[in-house]
């Protein structure tokens, strides 16, 4: 048996309707239901309803990408939640610009924790050691053959490195070099 809605060729399953038309009739009272366009104000209310505003970070409580960034759907398109927060509170994001989390929390949508950045600036403002690092400090590694600690920072494809007797000296060098070379870093420790 075929769905009783004119033009629908799907097989009927319940009360003479295909599953899609049955759900429309059951939920909306009409098989011809068309979702009404959501106004920007309604969208903003829906967006902020998915945020847990704590004293520090405002945490995105809805869907997230596998890497931890919040995702918000509007008009059938997915948007990164932190970019939507920036647009709702601060303004448009210029073409090619990134939104940098100064707090390093990917699920944070607090506008005071977000800032415009170039791709380079966004990449520079990282926290924590590299995954493959053994020292626990980003840019610091022990060079076995030399018996020295190396502090290393790369900026604009130029590697800056120096060798030290202690891990602490290498860490101090790395922090100072980042503050000298990076334009958007707020990091004050070699973490």
N, C-alpha and C positions, 0 to 999 in steps of 0.2 A: 504494500500500500504506500502511496506517495503522500508527502506533506500536503495538507489542505490549503496552504497559502498559495495564492495564484502566482505562478512563475517559479516556485520553488520545486526542484526536482529531486530533492533529498527524500530518503525513505522516512515515513512517519513512524514514531516510536511511542508517543504518549498523547492521548486525546486527539489524535489525527494530525499532530504536528511533528516536525523534525525536532531534534533536541534544541537547536538554536531558537526556533520560533516558539517552542514550548516555554523556554526560559524567559524570553521576552514577554510573553503573555502572562506568565506567572508572576514575574517581578514588576513589570511596568504596566500591565493591564492592556497592552496592545502589541500585536505582532509587528506593527509598523514603527515601534519605538526608535527614535533617533536621539542620541545623546545631545543635549543642549550644550552649546559652547560655554565654557567656564570663563568668567570675566577675570581680568588681572587681579582684582581685589579678592575674588573667591580663591584664585590660585594662591595668592600670598597667604591667606588665612589657612588654606590646606597645608602649605609648605611649613609655616611656623607651628602648626599643630603636630608636626613630626619631630620637633626639636625639644630637647631637655636642656633648659637654660640653667646651668649651674653657675657658681660664683666665678669660675674661670672659663673653661671651654664650654661652648654650647654644643651638645652632642646630638648628632643626627641619629634618630632612633628607627628609621625606616630602612629600606633596602640599601645594600652596599655592594660595591664591586669586590672581587676577591682580594684586592690589595688594600681595602679598608676605606676607600672614598665613598661617601654617600651618593646616592643616585635618586633623582627626582624626575617624574614623568609629567609632562604637560603637553597637551595637544598632540598626543601620540609620539612624542620625542623625549628621549632621556637626556637629562642635563646633570652634570656634576653638582651636587648639593652646595658645595662651597662657592662655586661660581654663581649659582642662583642666589645665594645669600648676599654675595657682593653686589650683584645687579639690583636686588630688591632694596638694599640699604644705601649703597654708595653711588652706583650708577653703571653705565655701560662699560664693558671691557673692550679696550681698543683691539683691533685685529692683530693677531700674533702675540698678544700679551698673555701671561700666565697669572694665576692667583697663587701666591705663596702663603703657606701656613707658617706664620712666625712661631707658633706654639709647637710645631712638628706633629700635631695630632690630626691625622687624615680625616677623622670623622667630625672634626670641629667645624662649625659654621658661624662662629661668633665673628661678626664683621670687624671688631677691633683686633682680631687675631689674623686678619687677612690683609694682604697688600698686593698691588700690581707688581709684576716682576717680568723681566725678560726670561727666556729659557735658561740662559747662563746664570742669572741671578737666582732663579729658582733652584737650579742644580747645586749652586754653591751653598745654599742655606740648608744643609743636611745635618742630621744629628746621628750620633752613634758610629761605631766602627763599621768598616766594610765586612761583609759576611765572611770573606775568606781571610780576614786579618787574624793574626795569632796574638798580637799584643793587646788587643782589646781597645786600642785607640786608633782612630782614623788617621792615616798618614804616617803612622809610626810602625817601624818593623825592625827586627833584629837581623843583621846580616852576619850569618855564621862565619863565612870565610874571612871577614875583616874583624870579627869580634866587636862590632860597633852597632849602635842604634842609629837608624836612618830616619830623619824627618823629611817628609816629601809632600809637596803641594803642587798641583797642576792648575794653571790658569791660562786661558787663551792658547791651549795646546803647548805651552812651555812648562817643562817640569823644573821645579825649584827643589833642590835636595841638599842636605848637609848631614854630616856624620858626627855622632856624639858618643861619649863614654857611658852615659846613663839614659835610661828611658825617659826620665823626667826632663832632661835637657832637650831631647828630641821633641817631646810633647810641647814644651814651651816654644820652641822654634816654629812648630807647625801652627800653633795658635797665632803667634805674631805674624807669620807669613800670610795666613788667611785674612787677618784684619788689615794687612797692608794691601793685599791684592784683590780681595773680593769686595764688591760694591754693596752687597745686600746682607752680608753675614751679621748675625747678632750673637754668634757663638763666642763665648769667653773662656771656654775650656776645651781641651782636646778630646772630646767625647764623640 
